[in-house]
Amino acid sequence: DGGDVTLLIHKGYEMENGDKWVDSPSDNHEVKVIKDLLKDIAKKQPGIFHEIVKDLKGVSEETT
């Protein structure tokens, strides 16, 4: 959902700026999946999160 994409973009952008969150241990399976995904994206598409952010205007999440 939108919250997951927002998290990926924020954490991916921070990772590209040198943050080591993706390398920290995690007991939570979902967090581990996110970290592994971010590492995989970084290998295959370096700098992609900075490219994505250039085109963003804002984020909104609709709730019902």
KETIVO-975966 format. One record per residue (C-alpha): y, x, z; residue in one letter; residue number from 1. Coordinates in steps of 0.5 Angstrom, whole numbers, plus 500, padded with zeros to 3 digits. Last residue first. Layout:
<pts>
<pt y="Y" x="X" z="Z" type="A" seq="NUM"/>
...
</pts>
This chain:
<pts>
<pt y="509" x="477" z="511" type="T" seq="64"/>
<pt y="512" x="484" z="510" type="T" seq="63"/>
<pt y="516" x="487" z="504" type="E" seq="62"/>
<pt y="517" x="495" z="505" type="E" seq="61"/>
<pt y="523" x="498" z="502" type="S" seq="60"/>
<pt y="524" x="505" z="500" type="V" seq="59"/>
<pt y="530" x="508" z="497" type="G" seq="58"/>
<pt y="533" x="511" z="490" type="K" seq="57"/>
<pt y="527" x="515" z="488" type="L" seq="56"/>
<pt y="528" x="520" z="482" type="D" seq="55"/>
<pt y="529" x="526" z="485" type="K" seq="54"/>
<pt y="524" x="525" z="490" type="V" seq="53"/>
<pt y="518" x="525" z="485" type="I" seq="52"/>
<pt y="520" x="532" z="482" type="E" seq="51"/>
<pt y="520" x="535" z="489" type="H" seq="50"/>
<pt y="514" x="531" z="491" type="F" seq="49"/>
<pt y="511" x="535" z="484" type="I" seq="48"/>
<pt y="512" x="542" z="486" type="G" seq="47"/>
<pt y="505" x="544" z="485" type="P" seq="46"/>
<pt y="501" x="539" z="481" type="Q" seq="45"/>
<pt y="494" x="541" z="481" type="K" seq="44"/>
<pt y="494" x="546" z="488" type="K" seq="43"/>
<pt y="499" x="541" z="491" type="A" seq="42"/>
<pt y="495" x="535" z="489" type="I" seq="41"/>
<pt y="489" x="538" z="493" type="D" seq="40"/>
<pt y="492" x="540" z="499" type="K" seq="39"/>
<pt y="496" x="533" z="499" type="L" seq="38"/>
<pt y="489" x="529" z="498" type="L" seq="37"/>
<pt y="486" x="534" z="504" type="D" seq="36"/>
<pt y="491" x="532" z="509" type="K" seq="35"/>
<pt y="491" x="524" z="507" type="I" seq="34"/>
<pt y="483" x="524" z="508" type="V" seq="33"/>
<pt y="484" x="528" z="515" type="K" seq="32"/>
<pt y="489" x="523" z="517" type="V" seq="31"/>
<pt y="484" x="517" z="515" type="E" seq="30"/>
<pt y="479" x="521" z="519" type="H" seq="29"/>
<pt y="483" x="522" z="525" type="N" seq="28"/>
<pt y="481" x="528" z="529" type="D" seq="27"/>
<pt y="486" x="532" z="526" type="S" seq="26"/>
<pt y="487" x="540" z="526" type="P" seq="25"/>
<pt y="493" x="543" z="523" type="S" seq="24"/>
<pt y="493" x="545" z="516" type="D" seq="23"/>
<pt y="497" x="539" z="513" type="V" seq="22"/>
<pt y="502" x="539" z="518" type="W" seq="21"/>
<pt y="504" x="547" z="516" type="K" seq="20"/>
<pt y="511" x="545" z="513" type="D" seq="19"/>
<pt y="513" x="550" z="508" type="G" seq="18"/>
<pt y="518" x="546" z="504" type="N" seq="17"/>
<pt y="513" x="544" z="499" type="E" seq="16"/>
<pt y="509" x="541" z="505" type="M" seq="15"/>
<pt y="515" x="537" z="507" type="E" seq="14"/>
<pt y="515" x="534" z="500" type="Y" seq="13"/>
<pt y="508" x="532" z="501" type="G" seq="12"/>
<pt y="509" x="529" z="508" type="K" seq="11"/>
<pt y="515" x="525" z="506" type="H" seq="10"/>
<pt y="511" x="523" z="499" type="I" seq="9"/>
<pt y="505" x="522" z="502" type="L" seq="8"/>
<pt y="508" x="517" z="508" type="L" seq="7"/>
<pt y="512" x="513" z="503" type="T" seq="6"/>
<pt y="505" x="512" z="499" type="V" seq="5"/>
<pt y="501" x="510" z="505" type="D" seq="4"/>
<pt y="507" x="505" z="507" type="G" seq="3"/>
<pt y="507" x="502" z="500" type="G" seq="2"/>
<pt y="500" x="500" z="500" type="D" seq="1"/>
</pts>
